[in-house]
Amino acid sequence: MAFSAAAASTAAAAFASGRLLTSPSPRRISASLPSSSSSYLSAFRRGVAARRRAAPAAARAAVTVRAEAKKRVLIVNTNGGGHAVIGFYFAKELLAAGHAVTVLTVGDEASDKMKKPPFSRFSELTSAGGKTVWGDPADVGAAVGGAPFDVVLDNNGKDLDAVKPVADWAKAAGVGQFLFISSAGIYKPTDEPPHVEGDAVKESAGHVGVEKYLAEQNFSSWASFRPQYMIGSGNNKDCEEWFFDRIVRKRPVPIPGNGMQLTNISHVRDLSTMLAAAVDNPGAAAGNIFNCVSDRAVTLDGMARLCAAAAGADVEIVHYDPAAVGVDAKKAFPFRNMHFYAEPRAAKEALGWTSTTNLPEDLKERYAEYAASGRGDKAMTFDLDDKILAAVVQTTTRSVTV
């Protein structure tokens, strides 16, 4: 039977979502493919084989002993945003296990971005035996001087234009395993949180195109990891700091909606150990999509209260309707104003991975660093907060008067 365009489209969407590559769940919809020699069907068969190799019992046995063979790993690391810290922690995890690690950071070592963490802490990598280089991922071979690698992690590209040169170079260079940092933000909103591997994704998202492409490349092992929000030393994107900034100044914490929205905040060490488990067990990881998150949710109000507890302070939470007060919640608040919560089911099943994130304790560590940095004593303006609070007071006063 000919493999139709419609079937190809169905298969491509399935690969992007991961539902053909990970263990089934009641919410997943099976895709039926005709017998064909097409690249999609071939990739599907490889994915099925990978799933069989990654059966939970076998996976648990596999991860009881770390791989003896040390590997040469290249991390193509972004030079900004919240994801750079993933590459930093992953490198530290691998170096501690005895692997050889090179971190290729986008751009120039002399740039101002390199003065911020985690880049300002790269001496921790080199002192542990790692190598750090800077350059253009579009010419990755030149940037690494032709050095050979067993594993490549792309922690930089957000679309196929950025990742394809790295993936193509890796394939041509004989790299056996290719890992990609995607994003849980590609999931479509769901009426049944949490998101699990196999849920529908936004076909227009750049990360989806990358996942489809990697599924077709015949790497010995490839996998995609979808993180959400993260905390951890070295993170240069405000998360818990946004709450600390207000709590230490005894300011109200304005939270959009009713504050009961669920989200997932993981310590970056969890993300790095999941990636390391894939390196140690490439057969179990092969062809899989992993939600790269911790295994507990937190409400938006809960995050405010946990941050206050870490700081040893009280907190006043003010809820508001962004539309009613005339502000863009994306600019006024660090998290999505909706349920945005995924679970790491595939990593537990295929890799035998377990989460260690403990927000109450992890936030104490983060607050200690925040206090030591002196940020709490710096002058800050809170213009959007003031606009929100003024609107809330006005609305409350009007309601009482009426």
N, C-alpha and C positions, 0 to 999 in steps of 0.2 A: 504494500500500500504506500502511496506517495505521502511524504511528510508535508502537510499543507502549511500555508503561511499562518493560518489561524492556530494550528497546533504549535508551530514554532513560537508564536507570540505567547501562547499559554505556557509553554515550557520556559521561555525567557523570564516571564513574570514569576514563575515558580522558583527558578534559580535565584532571582533577586530576593525573594522573600525568605528563601531557605526551606520551604516546606517539603521540597523533594530531597533535602539533604540531611535532615535531622529527624530525631525520633518523633513518631506521630503523637498527636494529642486529640481529644474529642473535638477541638475547635478547628482543626485543620481540614482542608478539603483536598482529597486526593486528585492528582492530575493523571489522566489516562492518555498515554502516548502510543501511537501506532508503531509497529516494528519498522525500523528504518536505520540507515547507516549515517544519518545526519549528525552534525557536530553536537547538537543539543541532546539527541538521544544517547550519543556516546558519553557525553558528560553526565547524563542521568544515570547510566549504568555504572560509571565510576563512582557517582555519589552513593548509589545503592550498595556497592561493594564497600565503600568507606563506612557506611552505616553498619554493615554487618561486622566489619572489623572493630567498630566502636561500640559494640553491644555493652551495656552497663557492667555486666560481670567481668568481661574481658578487660574493659577499661580500668576497672578498679584494680584488677591484678596488674595491669600494665604500669599504673602509676605508683605502685608500692616500691618500685626501684627506679631511681633516676637513671636516665640514659648514661651509659658509661662513655660513649663516644662524644668527645667534645667537638663542638661545631663552631664554624666561622660565621658570625652573624653580622649583617649590615642593617643598621637602622637609619632609614631616610626620615629625618625629623623636621617637622615644621619649625619655623622661627617665630611663631606668635600664636596667640589664642590659648585656649585652655588645654589643648592636646599635647603641647610640647613636653609637659611633665610626664606623660605616659612613656615616651621614649627614654627619658632620663631614668625612671624607675625600672623599666624593662632592662636597660643596660646594666644597672646595678645588680639586678636579680641574676642575669646571665653571668656576669663577671664573678659573682659570689659562687656560682656553680661550676666555674672553671672554663666557661666558653670564651672564645676570642671575639671581641666586640669592637666594631667600628661604628661611630655615629657620624653620619653625614648631615649636617645642618644646612638648611637653605640659606643662601646669602653670603655675607662677609663677616669674618671673625671680628673685624674692627668696628662693626656697626653698633649703634646705641642699644639695639635690642639685646645684644650679647652681654650687656651690663646688668640685665635683670635675671632673676631666677627663672627657670632652672639652669640657664646657660652660664650664669656667674658661678655655678657650682660644678662645672664640668671637670674641675681638678679632682673631684671625688672619683670620677671615672678613670682619668689618666693615672691617678695614683694606684688604682686597682688593676692596672694593666690594659685599660681600654684605650682606643685611639679615637681622636676627634678631628674631623675635617669639615671644611665648608665648601659649598659649591652649588652648581645648578643641577637639580635632579634630571633635567632634560638631557644632560650629558654625564650621567652618573658614572659611566666607565672611566672617563677622564678624571672625574673628581676623586675616585678611589684609586687611581693609578693602575688600573687593570688587575687589582687584587682579586683572588677567587673567594667565593662565599658559598656556604651551604644553605643559608637561610637569609631572606630579605624581608624586612618589615617596612611597608610604606605607611608612615605616620604623618604624611604631608598632604597628599593629593585629595581633593574633594570631588573630582570629576575625572572622566576618562582622559581628557587632554593632558592632565597633570600626571596621572598614574601610568598611562600606556607606555611612555618612554622607559620608565623604570621596569615595568613588567616585561616589556620586549627585550630590554637589555638582560634582565635576569634569566629569561628563557634561553636567549642566545648564549649566555655565559655558563649554562649548565647548572643554574641554581635549582636545587631540588624542592625547596619549600618557599612559598610566597604567602606572606600574611599582610592583611590590609586593615587599617583602622577606618571603619565606616562610621555610622552614627545611628543611634536609636531614634533620632529626629526624622528618619525617613519613613517611619510607620504612619499609616493613616490613623486618625482618631478612631477610637473604638468604644463601643458601649459595654465592653467586657474587659476592663483592665484586670490584670496587667497585660502588656504586650508580651507575647511569646514568639519564639522563632517560628516562622510560618505565617504570621499575621500579614495582612495586606500592607504593601508599601506604596509610596508615591512614585509612580513610574517616571515622573519628571525629575526626580532627585538625582543629582550627579553621582552620588555614591552607588545608586542602583545600577547605573551603567557600568561602573567599575566592577561590581560583583558579577554581572552578566559576562563581562569580558574575561575575567579571571576563570570563570567556570569553563570557558572554551579553550584555555591555553595548554592543557595537558601537563601542568606541573605535577610532579610526583605527589605533592601535597599542597593544597592552598586552603586558606580559611579567611573569613571576614569577621571582624569584631565590631559590635555596635555599642559604644559607650553612651552614657548620659552625663549627668553632672558628677563632678568629682571634687574631692578635697585632698589635701596632703601638702606637706612641706615642699616648697619649690613651685607651687602652682602660682601662675601670674595673672590669673583671671579671677576677679572678685566673686566669691560665693559666700562663705561664712563671714568674710570681712564686711560685707554689706550690712549684715545684722549687727556685728560688733561695733561698727561705726556709730550706729544709733543707740545701741544699748549703753555703751560707756559714757555717752553724752546725755544720758537720761532723756532721750527723745523717743516719742512714740514710733513704733514700727508699723508703717502702713502696708497692708497686705490686700491685694485685689481679691474680690469675691468674698466667700465665707471662710476662707482659710483651711477648709477641709480637703482641698485638692491634694491628691497623692502624687509624690514624685520619688525618684531614686537618687540618692547621693552616696557615692562609693568612695572609699579611700583608694587612692591611686595604687597602693601596694596590691590591692585585690586585682586590679586590672593587669598589673605586671605579672602576677603569679599565674593568671589565666593564660596570658601569652606564653609564659615560660613553659607551662604544661603542654601547650601545643608544640613547642620546639622539642620537648622531651618525648612527645608521643605523636609524631607526624601522621602515623597511620590512623590514629583515633581522631585526629583533627581534620583529616582530609575531606574536602568538599563540604565543610560545615559552616553554617552561620552561627555566631555566638553573640548573645546579648552580654556585653562586657560590663556587668553591673553587679552590685551586691544583691543579697537575697531578701532585703527588707525595704519597705517603703517608709516614707515619713510625710506627714501633712505639712503644709506651709506654715500653719500656726505652730505645729510641733517643732519645726526647725527654729523658729524664733525662740521658743521656750528652751530648747536644748542649748542654743547659743547663749542665752541669758544664764542658764545654770552653769555653763562652762566658765562664764565670766564672773560668777558669784554675784549676780545682780538680778533685779526685778526687770520685768518687761511689760510695757503697755502696748497692746496690739490694737490697731485701728483698721477696720475693714472698710472698703470703699468700692464703688462701681466705677471703673475707669471711664466708661462712656458718660456717666452722669457728671463726673468732675472734670471731664475734658482733657484727659491725659492718655498717652500711649503706654499701656502697661509694660510693653517690651522695653521702654526706656526708663520706666519708674521702678521696675522690680527685676531681680536677677533670674527669676524662673518663669516658666510658662504659666499662664493663668488658666490652667486646665489640668485634668488628670494626665500625668506624663510619667508612666511607671512601667518598667519592664522587669522581667525575671530571668535569671541565668539558667534556665532549665537544660539547655543543650550542653553547657559546660559541665554541669553536674553529671549528666548522663554519659557523655562521651569521654570526658577527660577526668572524671572523678574529682573535680575541683570543688573546693569549699570556700565560702566567703569568710573573711575575718573582720569586715567593717563593723565597728561598734561606735556609732555616732556620739553617744554621750562621752565616751572616753577619748575618741579621736578629736572631738571639738575642744576638749581641755588642752590637748597638745597644740592645737591650732591657736587657741586663745593665748597660750603662753608665748608663742612666737609673735602673735599680734602685739601683745603688750611689750615684748622686748624690742620690737621694731620702732616703737615710739609713735606709731600711726594714730593711736588714740588721743595723743596730745596735740596733734596738728590741727590747724584751723581748717574747717571745712564748711562748705555751703550746702544747703539742702533745699534748693529752690523748688524742685518738683514735689518734695515732701510737703513743703509749706503750702504749695498750691492745693495739694490733696487735702491736707488737714483743714485749711480754711474753708474749702468747699464742703467738707464733712460737717464742720461746725455750723456753717450756714444752713445746710439742709436740716440738721438736727434742730436748730433754733426755729426754723420755719415750721417744722413738723409739730413742735411743742406749742408754738403760737396758735396754729390752726386747731 
